Amino acid sequence: MDSDTPSLDDSLDQAARFSEALPPLSDDLSGADLAPFRDRIDAIDHQLVQLLNERTAYAHVIGAIKHVIGMRAYVPTREAEVMENVIESNTGPFTDNAIRRIFEQIVEETRSLEQRTYEGHTE
Ligand SMILES: C=C(O[C@@H]1C=C(C(=O)O)C=C[C@H]1O)C(=O)O
C-alpha cells in the first residue's frame, strides 16, 4: 500500500467486508451515525491490546531463552524480518511507512522489556 491518500470508497468497501454489522451509508454523509463505527473501533482497540500483550508474552519467553543461551536481547536481523513480514501483510489503507512506524514502536517497546528484564537496562 503506497498511496498516502486512500479513497473513501476503498475504505468503505473494506469496512463493509470487515463487518456486516455496519449500517449502509447513503451518498449524503451529513446525517450518518458515528456510533456504530466508534463501537467497532472500541472493540478493535480491546483486541489490539490483548494481541499486543500476547505478542509481548511470547517475546518475554524468547528473552528468557536467549538469556539462558547467552544471546543478546536485541536481534537486528530478526527485527528486519519482522518489518518485512508486516509490510508484506499490509493491504492498506495505512501506507507501508505508517505500518513501519507503528511496528518500530511495538518492537522497541518489546526489546526494551527484554533488555530491562534480562540485561538490567533502566529505561
Ligand atoms: C522477540 C525477540 O526479541 C527482540 C524483539 C523483537 C520483536 O519485537 O519482534 C525482535 C527481535 C529482538 O530484537 C526475538 O528475538 O525474536
The ligand as an SDF file (V2000), in Angstrom:
LIG
                    3D

 16 16  0  0  0  0  0  0  0  0999 V2000
   11.2400  -11.0820   20.3200 C   0  0  0  0  0  0  0  0  0  0  0  0
   12.5610  -11.0370   20.0730 C   0  0  0  0  0  0  0  0  0  0  0  0
   13.3960  -10.0760   20.6690 O   0  0  0  0  0  0  0  0  0  0  0  0
   13.5790   -8.7380   20.1910 C   0  0  0  0  0  0  0  0  0  0  0  0
   12.2820   -8.1490   19.7910 C   0  0  0  0  0  0  0  0  0  0  0  0
   11.7710   -8.4250   18.5480 C   0  0  0  0  0  0  0  0  0  0  0  0
   10.3100   -8.2110   18.2280 C   0  0  0  0  0  0  0  0  0  0  0  0
    9.6430   -7.4660   18.9690 O   0  0  0  0  0  0  0  0  0  0  0  0
    9.8170   -8.8080   17.2440 O   0  0  0  0  0  0  0  0  0  0  0  0
   12.6130   -8.9230   17.5550 C   0  0  0  0  0  0  0  0  0  0  0  0
   13.9470   -9.1200   17.7680 C   0  0  0  0  0  0  0  0  0  0  0  0
   14.6040   -8.7860   19.0540 C   0  0  0  0  0  0  0  0  0  0  0  0
   15.3280   -7.5720   18.9210 O   0  0  0  0  0  0  0  0  0  0  0  0
   13.2230  -12.0210   19.1950 C   0  0  0  0  0  0  0  0  0  0  0  0
   14.4580  -12.1310   19.2190 O   0  0  0  0  0  0  0  0  0  0  0  0
   12.5070  -12.7400   18.4560 O   0  0  0  0  0  0  0  0  0  0  0  0
  1  2  2  0
  2  3  1  0
  2 14  1  0
  3  4  1  0
  4  5  1  0
  4 12  1  0
  5  6  2  0
  6  7  1  0
  6 10  1  0
  7  8  2  0
  7  9  1  0
 10 11  2  0
 11 12  1  0
 12 13  1  0
 14 15  2  0
 14 16  1  0
M  END
$$$$
